[in-house]
Amino acid sequence: MQFGIFTVGDLARDPVAGTTPSEHERIKRLVETAVRAEQAGLDVFAMGEHHNPPFVPSSPTTVLGFIAAQTSRILLSTSTTLITTNDPVKLAEDYAMLQHLADGRVDLMMGRGNTGPVYPWFGKDIRDGIALAVENYALLRRLWREEVVDWQGKFRTPLQGFTSTPRPLDGVPPFVWHGSIRSPQIAEQAAYYGDGFFHNNIFWPADHTKRMIELYRTRFEHYGHGSAEQAIVGLGGQTFMRPNSQDALREFRPYFAHSPVYGGGPSLEDTMDQTPLSVGSPQQVIDRTLAFRDYAGDYQRQLFNVDGMGLPHKTVLEQIDILGEQVVPVLRAEFAKNRPATVPDAPTHASLVAAAESQEADARN
């Protein structure tokens, strides 16, 4: 099972210190966060894509490429890549290039995003959101898997005899997760292709997450990719830890209260009760995370959000260290217990290459 962190890259004022980092500082800190995640023994660093203030990650491949040059092991992902407003041709080129630079340590999480105005900024209509996600991804898959593509669709100009360059590393495209919180059509899309489904359940109650994952697992099996328990599932979560739970609550509360997402809504305690938000001791976070399996089944990837909302960079690095030293080792051991042998690991470039070589050998024999 893979464990890691994800960031939305928001630029927020620290409500305690009263300071706001510059864009330059925030971008540099994203890189430092990823490097620290690798040093702490985490498996994945993922970052979102946004094109509006107060966010800075408008160019994920640039940042992830820079991180790839400073790391050697950690898998670099997106959370998410906007499949609706990006040109599939450019996505095919950019992420194949990143795949080469990172020696295969790349996968993607496709999503529609949660910022309505981004659609007209890139010449799209939000009312076409689902249709764009379906058409653009179908083209992206072909561009990665076919040497020469002839294609015509509804939302972009046709392609005639087009070859996307560079070709995917070792002839194997990056693994794709489809990220969604509320859209069953995206769970269906992930199941149709046999891709991964990532439910960023960070703001949602367990019963909703359970329904979405069950839909994906059922349809994954329907399309013949394997049994429901073999479907590839990822979950999000948000955490803040201190050795003493009271200290964690006291320190996190002002950031929660001033958050544009959480502030003004249910209390911190109510939010923790109704969503996966975990604020407390490392053991409390362990217990809460292990409980995700009760409604998600055995799954493959767990990502935590530990930054944003103006949290000091020093505090963010401390959270990563706690995850790496006290939380993730226990979670690895506990999630491995009684895990059926039929449940697959999260795909990696190496495993995808091995699977492709096995299929080629079978075809020859």
ABEGO torsion letter per residue (X at the ends): XBBBBBBAGBBBBBAAAGBBBBAAAAAAAAAAAAAAAAAAGBABBBBBBBABOABABABAAAAAAAAAAABAABBBBBOBBBAAABBAAAAAAAAAAAAAAAGGBBBBBBBAEABAAAAAAAGBBAAAAAAAAAAAAAAAAAAAABABBBBBBAABBBBBGBBBOBBBBGGBBBBBBBBBAABAAAAAAAAAAGBBBBBBAAABBAAAAAAAAAAAAAAAAAAGAEBAAABBBBBBBBBBBBABAAAAAAAAAAAAAABAAABGBBBAAAAAAABABBBEBAAAAAAAAAAAAAAAEBBABBBBBABEGGBBAAAAAAAAAAAAAAAAAAAAAAAABGBBAABBBBBBAAAAAAAAAAAAAAAAX
